[in-house]
Amino acid sequence: MDIVHNSNIILHVITGIIALLLGIIALLSTKGGKIHTKSGNYFLKLIFIVIITGMIGVFVFKRNTFLLVITVLTGYVSFSGYRVLRTKTNTPKRIDIIVAILSLLVLAYFLYYFKSIGMIWSPIIIYSTVSALLLVISYDFIRYLIPKEAYKKHRIWLYEHIYKMTSAFSGLLSAFTGTVLDEYQPHSQYIPSVIGILIIIGFMMYTYKYGPNRSPR
């Protein structure tokens, strides 16, 4: 069983590192270009493997349950960020609603588990991560109320994509630095999130000013 567990960890770490490198390439490359599109697609595929191996680590081998909520946050914003770019609409889709509900159920499990074992992690990390996931899921339900014409006219889907995919990258980076630089927690976990927020703001402001055809490199 140890061999299976260790193999799962190795796969989780390797795919996570490669995903981070691809995420950097996607962030630095011309948005909508060939390099950006390819690196983004591979990033999503590797994120899927990271999520599966992370879930196996938590539910099968009972390891680091806190990483469950980071995994779900990263997985959900990756999925939602991909979906909004593909559909470019806020018309309700069954698959989007199902994934959002499943993510909420996993979050509920985490909160129940967290309450049962007591506060063993930094509150700033716990509350900020849970709040971030709830915020994104809540918005994804509220956006169905936005008039479809306004949603398309103002390209709200583009800003959603920027926020969600950058959040996926910063979430993955936060999990990585928080694990590798454990002695520097909580700073090693929340600093990547702060950097991610600054990148999101910068991309959104640039896109708003110059439009999607001149989005930042």
Backbone torsions as a table, in degrees:
resi	resn	phi	psi	omega
1	MET	NA	-33.5	178.9
2	ASP	-63.8	-35.2	179.6
3	ILE	-64.0	-42.6	179.5
4	VAL	-64.8	-43.3	-179.4
5	HIS	-64.0	-46.2	179.7
6	ASN	-64.4	-38.3	177.5
7	SER	-64.4	-38.9	178.2
8	ASN	-64.8	-40.5	178.3
9	ILE	-63.7	-46.0	-179.2
10	ILE	-60.6	-44.9	179.0
11	LEU	-63.6	-40.9	179.8
12	HIS	-61.9	-45.5	-177.5
13	VAL	-68.9	-46.6	-177.4
14	ILE	-63.1	-48.3	-179.6
15	THR	-65.6	-33.6	178.1
16	GLY	-66.0	-42.1	179.6
17	ILE	-65.8	-44.8	179.8
18	ILE	-63.8	-38.9	178.4
19	ALA	-62.0	-40.0	178.0
20	LEU	-62.2	-43.1	179.4
21	LEU	-63.7	-41.1	177.8
22	LEU	-67.3	-34.8	177.4
23	GLY	-63.9	-40.1	177.4
24	ILE	-63.1	-42.6	178.7
25	ILE	-61.6	-43.8	-179.9
26	ALA	-63.2	-38.2	-179.7
27	LEU	-69.0	-36.3	-174.9
28	LEU	-88.2	-19.3	-176.9
29	SER	-83.9	163.9	179.8
30	THR	-63.1	124.7	-176.1
31	LYS	-65.6	129.0	-178.9
32	GLY	89.1	-8.6	179.4
33	GLY	-78.1	175.3	-176.7
34	LYS	-63.8	-44.9	-179.0
35	ILE	-64.7	-43.8	179.5
36	HIS	-61.3	-44.8	-177.8
37	THR	-65.5	-46.4	-178.0
38	LYS	-67.1	-46.1	179.8
39	SER	-64.1	-36.6	177.8
40	GLY	-65.7	-40.9	179.1
41	ASN	-64.7	-44.2	178.5
42	TYR	-68.0	-33.6	176.2
43	PHE	-59.1	-45.4	-179.6
44	LEU	-65.2	-40.1	179.9
45	LYS	-64.3	-42.2	179.5
46	LEU	-70.9	-34.4	176.4
47	ILE	-59.5	-38.3	179.0
48	PHE	-60.3	-43.7	178.8
49	ILE	-66.2	-40.7	178.3
50	VAL	-59.8	-42.4	-179.4
51	ILE	-65.2	-47.1	-178.8
52	ILE	-61.7	-47.5	179.8
53	THR	-65.6	-34.1	177.1
54	GLY	-66.4	-42.5	177.8
55	MET	-63.1	-40.8	178.1
56	ILE	-62.2	-42.4	179.5
57	GLY	-61.6	-38.1	-177.9
58	VAL	-78.8	-52.3	-171.9
59	PHE	-84.1	-31.4	-178.8
60	VAL	-91.2	-47.6	-175.6
61	PHE	-101.8	0.3	174.6
62	LYS	56.4	45.0	-178.9
63	ARG	-106.8	137.9	171.4
64	ASN	35.5	74.2	-177.2
65	THR	-63.3	-25.9	178.9
66	PHE	-60.0	-35.1	-179.4
67	LEU	-63.8	-16.2	179.3
68	LEU	-60.4	-46.1	-176.0
69	VAL	-70.8	-34.2	175.4
70	ILE	-67.3	-39.8	178.6
71	THR	-62.5	-44.2	179.9
72	VAL	-66.3	-41.4	178.6
73	LEU	-60.8	-48.9	-179.4
74	THR	-63.5	-43.5	-179.6
75	GLY	-64.9	-41.5	-177.1
76	TYR	-68.6	-46.2	-178.5
77	VAL	-68.0	-29.5	176.1
78	SER	-65.9	-47.7	-179.9
79	PHE	-63.0	-48.0	-177.4
80	SER	-67.3	-36.9	177.8
81	GLY	-65.6	-36.4	176.4
82	TYR	-69.9	-43.7	-177.2
83	ARG	-64.1	-41.8	-177.2
84	VAL	-68.3	-31.6	177.6
85	LEU	-72.1	-33.7	-178.4
86	ARG	-75.7	-41.6	-175.7
87	THR	-89.4	-36.2	-177.8
88	LYS	53.3	35.5	179.1
89	THR	-148.7	160.1	176.5
90	ASN	-107.6	22.5	174.5
91	THR	-69.9	127.7	-177.5
92	PRO	-58.1	132.4	176.1
93	LYS	-121.9	141.6	-175.6
94	ARG	-58.3	-44.5	-176.4
95	ILE	-62.5	-38.1	180.0
96	ASP	-66.1	-41.6	179.8
97	ILE	-66.9	-41.7	-179.7
98	ILE	-62.6	-47.0	-179.4
99	VAL	-63.6	-39.0	178.8
100	ALA	-63.8	-43.1	179.7
101	ILE	-66.2	-43.2	178.4
102	LEU	-61.2	-39.1	178.9
103	SER	-64.8	-38.8	177.3
104	LEU	-65.5	-38.1	178.6
105	LEU	-65.1	-41.8	177.3
106	VAL	-64.4	-40.0	178.3
107	LEU	-63.0	-40.5	178.3
108	ALA	-62.7	-40.3	177.1
109	TYR	-61.8	-43.8	-179.9
110	PHE	-61.1	-46.0	-178.5
111	LEU	-64.1	-37.9	177.3
112	TYR	-64.5	-45.5	179.0
113	TYR	-64.0	-42.6	-179.4
114	PHE	-61.0	-42.2	-179.9
115	LYS	-67.1	-35.7	-176.2
116	SER	-72.1	-28.1	-177.5
117	ILE	-101.0	-10.4	179.5
118	GLY	88.3	174.4	-177.0
119	MET	-77.9	104.7	179.7
120	ILE	-118.1	-4.6	176.4
121	TRP	-120.9	165.3	-179.1
122	SER	-61.1	126.9	-179.4
123	PRO	-56.7	-36.7	-178.4
124	ILE	-61.6	-34.8	178.8
125	ILE	-74.9	-45.1	-178.6
126	ILE	-60.3	-56.0	-173.9
127	TYR	-68.1	-38.1	-179.3
128	SER	-68.2	-39.5	-179.6
129	THR	-68.6	-46.4	178.7
130	VAL	-62.6	-43.8	-179.1
131	SER	-63.6	-39.3	-179.5
132	ALA	-62.4	-43.3	179.2
133	LEU	-66.3	-44.0	179.0
134	LEU	-63.2	-38.1	-179.5
135	LEU	-62.6	-46.1	-178.1
136	VAL	-66.8	-44.9	-179.3
137	ILE	-65.0	-41.5	179.0
138	SER	-61.2	-44.5	178.4
139	TYR	-61.2	-41.3	-177.5
140	ASP	-62.6	-25.7	174.8
141	PHE	-84.1	-39.7	-178.5
142	ILE	-67.2	-32.4	-176.7
143	ARG	-63.1	-18.6	176.9
144	TYR	-66.4	-17.8	179.9
145	LEU	-86.2	-13.4	179.0
146	ILE	-70.5	131.2	178.0
147	PRO	-53.2	132.4	-175.6
148	LYS	-59.0	-37.2	-179.7
149	GLU	-64.1	-43.2	179.6
150	ALA	-67.2	-37.1	-179.6
151	TYR	-61.6	-42.4	-179.8
152	LYS	-77.7	-42.4	-176.4
153	LYS	-59.6	-44.2	-176.9
154	HIS	-92.2	7.6	178.3
155	ARG	49.4	47.0	179.4
156	ILE	-62.2	-30.4	179.1
157	TRP	-59.5	-32.3	-179.0
158	LEU	-68.1	-42.8	178.7
159	TYR	-67.5	-34.9	175.0
160	GLU	-61.6	-45.1	-179.3
161	HIS	-61.5	-43.7	178.8
162	ILE	-59.5	-49.2	-177.9
163	TYR	-63.1	-48.7	-172.4
164	LYS	-70.7	-42.7	-178.2
165	MET	-71.5	-36.6	176.4
166	THR	-68.5	-36.2	176.1
167	SER	-64.2	-37.5	178.1
168	ALA	-62.4	-42.8	179.5
169	PHE	-65.1	-47.5	-178.2
170	SER	-67.5	-32.1	177.1
171	GLY	-66.2	-42.7	177.6
172	LEU	-64.9	-42.3	179.2
173	LEU	-64.9	-38.4	179.1
174	SER	-63.7	-42.9	178.4
175	ALA	-64.1	-39.3	-179.2
176	PHE	-66.6	-53.0	-177.5
177	THR	-68.0	-33.7	179.0
178	GLY	-65.9	-31.2	179.3
179	THR	-83.8	-46.3	-178.3
180	VAL	-71.0	-41.6	-178.8
181	LEU	-104.6	52.9	-175.1
182	ASP	-58.6	-34.6	-176.8
183	GLU	-69.8	-13.8	-179.3
184	TYR	-103.1	10.5	177.6
185	GLN	-67.4	150.8	2.2
186	PRO	-84.0	-2.6	-175.2
187	HIS	-61.2	-37.1	-177.8
188	SER	-69.0	-12.3	179.8
189	GLN	-104.1	-36.7	-176.6
190	TYR	-88.2	-23.2	179.2
191	ILE	-61.4	-44.7	176.5
192	PRO	-58.8	-34.5	178.5
193	SER	-67.2	-40.2	177.7
194	VAL	-63.6	-42.7	177.6
195	ILE	-61.6	-41.0	179.0
196	GLY	-61.5	-41.4	179.2
197	ILE	-63.4	-41.7	179.2
198	LEU	-63.8	-40.0	177.9
199	ILE	-64.4	-42.6	179.2
200	ILE	-60.0	-47.2	179.7
201	ILE	-60.3	-43.7	-179.6
202	GLY	-63.1	-46.0	179.3
203	PHE	-63.0	-42.9	-178.2
204	MET	-66.1	-42.2	179.5
205	MET	-64.9	-41.8	179.8
206	TYR	-64.8	-43.9	179.8
207	THR	-65.2	-39.9	179.0
208	TYR	-64.3	-38.0	-176.7
209	LYS	-77.1	-42.7	-173.1
210	TYR	-107.5	-12.6	179.8
211	GLY	90.2	164.7	-177.1
212	PRO	-64.7	-27.8	-178.3
213	ASN	-73.9	-12.5	177.7
214	ARG	-127.1	34.7	179.6
215	SER	-62.9	154.6	-173.7
216	PRO	-62.1	156.3	179.7
217	ARG	-73.0	NA	NA
